[in-house]
Amino acid sequence: MTFALPLGLATGRCSVGGDFNDWRPGRHELRRRTNGTRSTSVTVSRGTRLRLRYLGENGNWFNDPDVADVDGSDTILVV
């Protein structure tokens, strides 16, 4: 699974946290790409349901704006 965001969505460092990595900030940091995005990849089994959020600088948690499935404050994705 590749998580990607536009560069301008969050300033500074940004990582993805969720039930797949025990919500560890910084464990899956999104890296700048030449195509104007930042991304990281995580290996998960097909059919897995993920709860996740992105963590920007200053402890700012936010959801993926392109994913409509939200449960409480978490984004929900099925791989």
PDB file as gemmi writes it, atoms N, CA and C in Angstrom:
CRYST1    1.000    1.000    1.000  90.00  90.00  90.00 P 1                      
ATOM      1  N   MET A   1       0.855  -1.166   0.000  1.00  0.00           N  
ATOM      2  CA  MET A   1       0.000   0.000   0.000  1.00  0.00           C  
ATOM      3  C   MET A   1       0.900   1.227   0.000  1.00  0.00           C  
ATOM      4  N   THR A   2       0.653   2.141  -0.915  1.00  0.00           N  
ATOM      5  CA  THR A   2       1.401   3.393  -0.952  1.00  0.00           C  
ATOM      6  C   THR A   2       0.501   4.523  -0.495  1.00  0.00           C  
ATOM      7  N   PHE A   3       0.972   5.273   0.465  1.00  0.00           N  
ATOM      8  CA  PHE A   3       0.287   6.457   0.959  1.00  0.00           C  
ATOM      9  C   PHE A   3       0.950   7.660   0.325  1.00  0.00           C  
ATOM     10  N   ALA A   4       0.170   8.543  -0.285  1.00  0.00           N  
ATOM     11  CA  ALA A   4       0.736   9.712  -0.959  1.00  0.00           C  
ATOM     12  C   ALA A   4      -0.131  10.934  -0.705  1.00  0.00           C  
ATOM     13  N   LEU A   5       0.524  12.065  -0.547  1.00  0.00           N  
ATOM     14  CA  LEU A   5      -0.149  13.354  -0.347  1.00  0.00           C  
ATOM     15  C   LEU A   5       0.541  14.408  -1.193  1.00  0.00           C  
ATOM     16  N   PRO A   6      -0.189  15.436  -1.636  1.00  0.00           N  
ATOM     17  CA  PRO A   6       0.470  16.562  -2.302  1.00  0.00           C  
ATOM     18  C   PRO A   6       1.419  17.258  -1.332  1.00  0.00           C  
ATOM     19  N   LEU A   7       2.523  17.788  -1.839  1.00  0.00           N  
ATOM     20  CA  LEU A   7       3.511  18.460  -0.986  1.00  0.00           C  
ATOM     21  C   LEU A   7       2.905  19.594  -0.172  1.00  0.00           C  
ATOM     22  N   GLY A   8       1.996  20.360  -0.737  1.00  0.00           N  
ATOM     23  CA  GLY A   8       1.445  21.522  -0.061  1.00  0.00           C  
ATOM     24  C   GLY A   8       0.416  21.221   1.005  1.00  0.00           C  
ATOM     25  N   LEU A   9       0.005  19.966   1.149  1.00  0.00           N  
ATOM     26  CA  LEU A   9      -1.041  19.644   2.118  1.00  0.00           C  
ATOM     27  C   LEU A   9      -0.565  19.797   3.561  1.00  0.00           C  
ATOM     28  N   ALA A  10       0.684  19.502   3.813  1.00  0.00           N  
ATOM     29  CA  ALA A  10       1.242  19.650   5.160  1.00  0.00           C  
ATOM     30  C   ALA A  10       2.661  20.191   5.027  1.00  0.00           C  
ATOM     31  N   THR A  11       2.981  21.159   5.841  1.00  0.00           N  
ATOM     32  CA  THR A  11       4.336  21.693   5.818  1.00  0.00           C  
ATOM     33  C   THR A  11       5.218  20.890   6.758  1.00  0.00           C  
ATOM     34  N   GLY A  12       6.486  20.856   6.475  1.00  0.00           N  
ATOM     35  CA  GLY A  12       7.417  20.120   7.329  1.00  0.00           C  
ATOM     36  C   GLY A  12       7.271  18.622   7.194  1.00  0.00           C  
ATOM     37  N   ARG A  13       7.720  17.917   8.214  1.00  0.00           N  
ATOM     38  CA  ARG A  13       7.688  16.460   8.197  1.00  0.00           C  
ATOM     39  C   ARG A  13       6.260  15.944   8.337  1.00  0.00           C  
ATOM     40  N   CYS A  14       6.021  14.769   7.755  1.00  0.00           N  
ATOM     41  CA  CYS A  14       4.695  14.171   7.797  1.00  0.00           C  
ATOM     42  C   CYS A  14       4.847  12.652   7.780  1.00  0.00           C  
ATOM     43  N   SER A  15       4.050  11.969   8.591  1.00  0.00           N  
ATOM     44  CA  SER A  15       4.077  10.509   8.604  1.00  0.00           C  
ATOM     45  C   SER A  15       2.651   9.984   8.633  1.00  0.00           C  
ATOM     46  N   VAL A  16       2.508   8.703   8.365  1.00  0.00           N  
ATOM     47  CA  VAL A  16       1.200   8.058   8.441  1.00  0.00           C  
ATOM     48  C   VAL A  16       1.234   7.091   9.614  1.00  0.00           C  
ATOM     49  N   GLY A  17       0.182   7.129  10.397  1.00  0.00           N  
ATOM     50  CA  GLY A  17       0.069   6.223  11.534  1.00  0.00           C  
ATOM     51  C   GLY A  17      -1.277   5.541  11.497  1.00  0.00           C  
ATOM     52  N   GLY A  18      -1.321   4.336  12.024  1.00  0.00           N  
ATOM     53  CA  GLY A  18      -2.582   3.609  12.035  1.00  0.00           C  
ATOM     54  C   GLY A  18      -2.460   2.301  12.770  1.00  0.00           C  
ATOM     55  N   ASP A  19      -3.518   1.505  12.663  1.00  0.00           N  
ATOM     56  CA  ASP A  19      -3.504   0.218  13.336  1.00  0.00           C  
ATOM     57  C   ASP A  19      -2.474  -0.739  12.742  1.00  0.00           C  
ATOM     58  N   PHE A  20      -1.984  -0.462  11.550  1.00  0.00           N  
ATOM     59  CA  PHE A  20      -0.984  -1.311  10.901  1.00  0.00           C  
ATOM     60  C   PHE A  20       0.424  -1.087  11.450  1.00  0.00           C  
ATOM     61  N   ASN A  21       0.661   0.018  12.159  1.00  0.00           N  
ATOM     62  CA  ASN A  21       1.984   0.288  12.744  1.00  0.00           C  
ATOM     63  C   ASN A  21       1.884   0.743  14.206  1.00  0.00           C  
ATOM     64  N   ASP A  22       0.808   0.336  14.852  1.00  0.00           N  
ATOM     65  CA  ASP A  22       0.573   0.669  16.263  1.00  0.00           C  
ATOM     66  C   ASP A  22       0.554   2.168  16.523  1.00  0.00           C  
ATOM     67  N   TRP A  23       0.154   2.942  15.520  1.00  0.00           N  
ATOM     68  CA  TRP A  23       0.025   4.398  15.631  1.00  0.00           C  
ATOM     69  C   TRP A  23       1.336   5.063  16.035  1.00  0.00           C  
ATOM     70  N   ARG A  24       2.454   4.531  15.607  1.00  0.00           N  
ATOM     71  CA  ARG A  24       3.765   5.098  15.957  1.00  0.00           C  
ATOM     72  C   ARG A  24       4.106   6.287  15.071  1.00  0.00           C  
ATOM     73  N   PRO A  25       4.122   7.479  15.621  1.00  0.00           N  
ATOM     74  CA  PRO A  25       4.504   8.657  14.846  1.00  0.00           C  
ATOM     75  C   PRO A  25       5.923   8.522  14.299  1.00  0.00           C  
ATOM     76  N   GLY A  26       6.101   8.866  13.040  1.00  0.00           N  
ATOM     77  CA  GLY A  26       7.419   8.859  12.423  1.00  0.00           C  
ATOM     78  C   GLY A  26       7.864   7.514  11.881  1.00  0.00           C  
ATOM     79  N   ARG A  27       7.169   6.452  12.215  1.00  0.00           N  
ATOM     80  CA  ARG A  27       7.601   5.129  11.742  1.00  0.00           C  
ATOM     81  C   ARG A  27       7.526   5.027  10.219  1.00  0.00           C  
ATOM     82  N   HIS A  28       6.502   5.587   9.622  1.00  0.00           N  
ATOM     83  CA  HIS A  28       6.350   5.589   8.168  1.00  0.00           C  
ATOM     84  C   HIS A  28       6.258   7.042   7.687  1.00  0.00           C  
ATOM     85  N   GLU A  29       7.413   7.680   7.654  1.00  0.00           N  
ATOM     86  CA  GLU A  29       7.479   9.077   7.233  1.00  0.00           C  
ATOM     87  C   GLU A  29       7.328   9.180   5.711  1.00  0.00           C  
ATOM     88  N   LEU A  30       6.540  10.142   5.281  1.00  0.00           N  
ATOM     89  CA  LEU A  30       6.367  10.380   3.853  1.00  0.00           C  
ATOM     90  C   LEU A  30       7.549  11.187   3.342  1.00  0.00           C  
ATOM     91  N   ARG A  31       8.154  10.736   2.262  1.00  0.00           N  
ATOM     92  CA  ARG A  31       9.336  11.380   1.664  1.00  0.00           C  
ATOM     93  C   ARG A  31       8.937  12.160   0.425  1.00  0.00           C  
ATOM     94  N   ARG A  32       9.621  13.277   0.208  1.00  0.00           N  
ATOM     95  CA  ARG A  32       9.369  14.112  -0.969  1.00  0.00           C  
ATOM     96  C   ARG A  32       9.731  13.375  -2.240  1.00  0.00           C  
ATOM     97  N   ARG A  33       8.881  13.481  -3.250  1.00  0.00           N  
ATOM     98  CA  ARG A  33       9.100  12.874  -4.562  1.00  0.00           C  
ATOM     99  C   ARG A  33       9.193  13.977  -5.613  1.00  0.00           C  
ATOM    100  N   THR A  34       9.811  13.675  -6.728  1.00  0.00           N  
ATOM    101  CA  THR A  34       9.985  14.668  -7.800  1.00  0.00           C  
ATOM    102  C   THR A  34       8.680  14.988  -8.517  1.00  0.00           C  
ATOM    103  N   ASN A  35       7.636  14.182  -8.305  1.00  0.00           N  
ATOM    104  CA  ASN A  35       6.359  14.420  -8.987  1.00  0.00           C  
ATOM    105  C   ASN A  35       5.429  15.357  -8.215  1.00  0.00           C  
ATOM    106  N   GLY A  36       5.942  16.024  -7.178  1.00  0.00           N  
ATOM    107  CA  GLY A  36       5.125  16.981  -6.424  1.00  0.00           C  
ATOM    108  C   GLY A  36       4.325  16.363  -5.291  1.00  0.00           C  
ATOM    109  N   THR A  37       4.665  15.160  -4.908  1.00  0.00           N  
ATOM    110  CA  THR A  37       3.992  14.503  -3.789  1.00  0.00           C  
ATOM    111  C   THR A  37       5.027  14.085  -2.750  1.00  0.00           C  
ATOM    112  N   ARG A  38       4.542  13.568  -1.664  1.00  0.00           N  
ATOM    113  CA  ARG A  38       5.365  12.870  -0.686  1.00  0.00           C  
ATOM    114  C   ARG A  38       4.660  11.547  -0.434  1.00  0.00           C  
ATOM    115  N   SER A  39       5.426  10.482  -0.233  1.00  0.00           N  
ATOM    116  CA  SER A  39       4.805   9.170  -0.092  1.00  0.00           C  
ATOM    117  C   SER A  39       5.660   8.218   0.731  1.00  0.00           C  
ATOM    118  N   THR A  40       5.022   7.132   1.140  1.00  0.00           N  
ATOM    119  CA  THR A  40       5.679   6.005   1.798  1.00  0.00           C  
ATOM    120  C   THR A  40       4.878   4.757   1.481  1.00  0.00           C  
ATOM    121  N   SER A  41       5.509   3.614   1.557  1.00  0.00           N  
ATOM    122  CA  SER A  41       4.830   2.347   1.283  1.00  0.00           C  
ATOM    123  C   SER A  41       4.867   1.449   2.502  1.00  0.00           C  
ATOM    124  N   VAL A  42       3.798   0.692   2.665  1.00  0.00           N  
ATOM    125  CA  VAL A  42       3.642  -0.239   3.771  1.00  0.00           C  
ATOM    126  C   VAL A  42       3.122  -1.554   3.191  1.00  0.00           C  
ATOM    127  N   THR A  43       3.659  -2.668   3.655  1.00  0.00           N  
ATOM    128  CA  THR A  43       3.195  -3.975   3.187  1.00  0.00           C  
ATOM    129  C   THR A  43       2.054  -4.454   4.072  1.00  0.00           C  
ATOM    130  N   VAL A  44       0.898  -4.676   3.454  1.00  0.00           N  
ATOM    131  CA  VAL A  44      -0.263  -5.237   4.145  1.00  0.00           C  
ATOM    132  C   VAL A  44      -0.931  -6.237   3.202  1.00  0.00           C  
ATOM    133  N   SER A  45      -1.652  -7.180   3.766  1.00  0.00           N  
ATOM    134  CA  SER A  45      -2.329  -8.200   2.967  1.00  0.00           C  
ATOM    135  C   SER A  45      -3.552  -7.624   2.265  1.00  0.00           C  
ATOM    136  N   ARG A  46      -3.809  -8.117   1.063  1.00  0.00           N  
ATOM    137  CA  ARG A  46      -4.982  -7.709   0.296  1.00  0.00           C  
ATOM    138  C   ARG A  46      -6.241  -8.008   1.108  1.00  0.00           C  
ATOM    139  N   GLY A  47      -7.192  -7.078   1.093  1.00  0.00           N  
ATOM    140  CA  GLY A  47      -8.426  -7.225   1.843  1.00  0.00           C  
ATOM    141  C   GLY A  47      -8.361  -6.677   3.256  1.00  0.00           C  
ATOM    142  N   THR A  48      -7.192  -6.201   3.678  1.00  0.00           N  
ATOM    143  CA  THR A  48      -7.024  -5.656   5.022  1.00  0.00           C  
ATOM    144  C   THR A  48      -7.746  -4.317   5.149  1.00  0.00           C  
ATOM    145  N   ARG A  49      -8.440  -4.133   6.262  1.00  0.00           N  
ATOM    146  CA  ARG A  49      -9.114  -2.865   6.565  1.00  0.00           C  
ATOM    147  C   ARG A  49      -8.189  -2.069   7.476  1.00  0.00           C  
ATOM    148  N   LEU A  50      -7.830  -0.864   7.049  1.00  0.00           N  
ATOM    149  CA  LEU A  50      -6.887  -0.026   7.788  1.00  0.00           C  
ATOM    150  C   LEU A  50      -7.571   1.195   8.391  1.00  0.00           C  
ATOM    151  N   ARG A  51      -7.212   1.513   9.623  1.00  0.00           N  
ATOM    152  CA  ARG A  51      -7.577   2.787  10.263  1.00  0.00           C  
ATOM    153  C   ARG A  51      -6.302   3.602  10.274  1.00  0.00           C  
ATOM    154  N   LEU A  52      -6.370   4.839   9.812  1.00  0.00           N  
ATOM    155  CA  LEU A  52      -5.156   5.633   9.740  1.00  0.00           C  
ATOM    156  C   LEU A  52      -5.448   7.123   9.797  1.00  0.00           C  
ATOM    157  N   ARG A  53      -4.384   7.871  10.056  1.00  0.00           N  
ATOM    158  CA  ARG A  53      -4.378   9.328   9.981  1.00  0.00           C  
ATOM    159  C   ARG A  53      -2.957   9.739   9.659  1.00  0.00           C  
ATOM    160  N   TYR A  54      -2.824  10.957   9.192  1.00  0.00           N  
ATOM    161  CA  TYR A  54      -1.498  11.520   8.930  1.00  0.00           C  
ATOM    162  C   TYR A  54      -1.131  12.438  10.083  1.00  0.00           C  
ATOM    163  N   LEU A  55       0.161  12.500  10.377  1.00  0.00           N  
ATOM    164  CA  LEU A  55       0.660  13.361  11.440  1.00  0.00           C  
ATOM    165  C   LEU A  55       1.641  14.352  10.844  1.00  0.00           C  
ATOM    166  N   GLY A  56       1.265  15.628  10.900  1.00  0.00           N  
ATOM    167  CA  GLY A  56       2.140  16.689  10.425  1.00  0.00           C  
ATOM    168  C   GLY A  56       2.923  17.284  11.585  1.00  0.00           C  
ATOM    169  N   GLU A  57       3.662  18.321  11.267  1.00  0.00           N  
ATOM    170  CA  GLU A  57       4.456  19.014  12.291  1.00  0.00           C  
ATOM    171  C   GLU A  57       3.550  19.537  13.407  1.00  0.00           C  
ATOM    172  N   ASN A  58       4.123  19.709  14.569  1.00  0.00           N  
ATOM    173  CA  ASN A  58       3.438  20.269  15.742  1.00  0.00           C  
ATOM    174  C   ASN A  58       2.287  19.397  16.239  1.00  0.00           C  
ATOM    175  N   GLY A  59       2.344  18.089  15.970  1.00  0.00           N  
ATOM    176  CA  GLY A  59       1.321  17.183  16.478  1.00  0.00           C  
ATOM    177  C   GLY A  59      -0.023  17.305  15.802  1.00  0.00           C  
ATOM    178  N   ASN A  60      -0.059  17.830  14.589  1.00  0.00           N  
ATOM    179  CA  ASN A  60      -1.303  18.040  13.859  1.00  0.00           C  
ATOM    180  C   ASN A  60      -1.717  16.773  13.114  1.00  0.00           C  
ATOM    181  N   TRP A  61      -2.681  16.014  13.658  1.00  0.00           N  
ATOM    182  CA  TRP A  61      -3.223  14.828  12.998  1.00  0.00           C  
ATOM    183  C   TRP A  61      -4.293  15.257  12.009  1.00  0.00           C  
ATOM    184  N   PHE A  62      -4.326  14.634  10.832  1.00  0.00           N  
ATOM    185  CA  PHE A  62      -5.360  14.946   9.843  1.00  0.00           C  
ATOM    186  C   PHE A  62      -5.641  13.733   8.966  1.00  0.00           C  
ATOM    187  N   ASN A  63      -6.813  13.749   8.332  1.00  0.00           N  
ATOM    188  CA  ASN A  63      -7.237  12.666   7.453  1.00  0.00           C  
ATOM    189  C   ASN A  63      -6.844  12.941   6.013  1.00  0.00           C  
ATOM    190  N   ASP A  64      -6.848  11.892   5.214  1.00  0.00           N  
ATOM    191  CA  ASP A  64      -6.597  12.013   3.783  1.00  0.00           C  
ATOM    192  C   ASP A  64      -7.815  12.689   3.158  1.00  0.00           C  
ATOM    193  N   PRO A  65      -7.640  13.851   2.524  1.00  0.00           N  
ATOM    194  CA  PRO A  65      -8.786  14.569   1.954  1.00  0.00           C  
ATOM    195  C   PRO A  65      -9.431  13.848   0.775  1.00  0.00           C  
ATOM    196  N   ASP A  66      -8.759  12.861   0.194  1.00  0.00           N  
ATOM    197  CA  ASP A  66      -9.301  12.136  -0.954  1.00  0.00           C  
ATOM    198  C   ASP A  66     -10.042  10.861  -0.571  1.00  0.00           C  
ATOM    199  N   VAL A  67     -10.123  10.565   0.723  1.00  0.00           N  
ATOM    200  CA  VAL A  67     -10.820   9.360   1.180  1.00  0.00           C  
ATOM    201  C   VAL A  67     -12.047   9.773   1.969  1.00  0.00           C  
ATOM    202  N   ALA A  68     -13.220   9.336   1.500  1.00  0.00           N  
ATOM    203  CA  ALA A  68     -14.480   9.742   2.125  1.00  0.00           C  
ATOM    204  C   ALA A  68     -14.870   8.854   3.303  1.00  0.00           C  
ATOM    205  N   ASP A  69     -14.332   7.641   3.389  1.00  0.00           N  
ATOM    206  CA  ASP A  69     -14.724   6.715   4.443  1.00  0.00           C  
ATOM    207  C   ASP A  69     -13.990   7.062   5.739  1.00  0.00           C  
ATOM    208  N   VAL A  70     -14.733   7.618   6.694  1.00  0.00           N  
ATOM    209  CA  VAL A  70     -14.183   8.037   7.974  1.00  0.00           C  
ATOM    210  C   VAL A  70     -15.019   7.423   9.089  1.00  0.00           C  
ATOM    211  N   ASP A  71     -14.342   6.933  10.124  1.00  0.00           N  
ATOM    212  CA  ASP A  71     -15.012   6.391  11.298  1.00  0.00           C  
ATOM    213  C   ASP A  71     -14.478   7.149  12.502  1.00  0.00           C  
ATOM    214  N   GLY A  72     -15.307   7.980  13.094  1.00  0.00           N  
ATOM    215  CA  GLY A  72     -14.822   8.848  14.166  1.00  0.00           C  
ATOM    216  C   GLY A  72     -13.840   9.832  13.581  1.00  0.00           C  
ATOM    217  N   SER A  73     -12.621   9.835  14.091  1.00  0.00           N  
ATOM    218  CA  SER A  73     -11.615  10.765  13.563  1.00  0.00           C  
ATOM    219  C   SER A  73     -10.631  10.065  12.636  1.00  0.00           C  
ATOM    220  N   ASP A  74     -10.848   8.784  12.314  1.00  0.00           N  
ATOM    221  CA  ASP A  74      -9.899   8.018  11.509  1.00  0.00           C  
ATOM    222  C   ASP A  74     -10.384   7.807  10.075  1.00  0.00           C  
ATOM    223  N   THR A  75      -9.433   7.821   9.148  1.00  0.00           N  
ATOM    224  CA  THR A  75      -9.696   7.430   7.776  1.00  0.00           C  
ATOM    225  C   THR A  75      -9.730   5.903   7.727  1.00  0.00           C  
ATOM    226  N   ILE A  76     -10.649   5.346   6.941  1.00  0.00           N  
ATOM    227  CA  ILE A  76     -10.761   3.904   6.773  1.00  0.00           C  
ATOM    228  C   ILE A  76     -10.478   3.551   5.316  1.00  0.00           C  
ATOM    229  N   LEU A  77      -9.553   2.614   5.114  1.00  0.00           N  
ATOM    230  CA  LEU A  77      -9.226   2.115   3.772  1.00  0.00           C  
ATOM    231  C   LEU A  77      -9.256   0.600   3.793  1.00  0.00           C  
ATOM    232  N   VAL A  78      -9.742   0.010   2.704  1.00  0.00           N  
ATOM    233  CA  VAL A  78      -9.648  -1.436   2.525  1.00  0.00           C  
ATOM    234  C   VAL A  78      -8.726  -1.637   1.327  1.00  0.00           C  
ATOM    235  N   VAL A  79      -7.654  -2.387   1.557  1.00  0.00           N  
ATOM    236  CA  VAL A  79      -6.630  -2.598   0.526  1.00  0.00           C  
ATOM    237  C   VAL A  79      -7.114  -3.652  -0.452  1.00  0.00           C  
TER     238      VAL A  79                                                      
END                                                                             
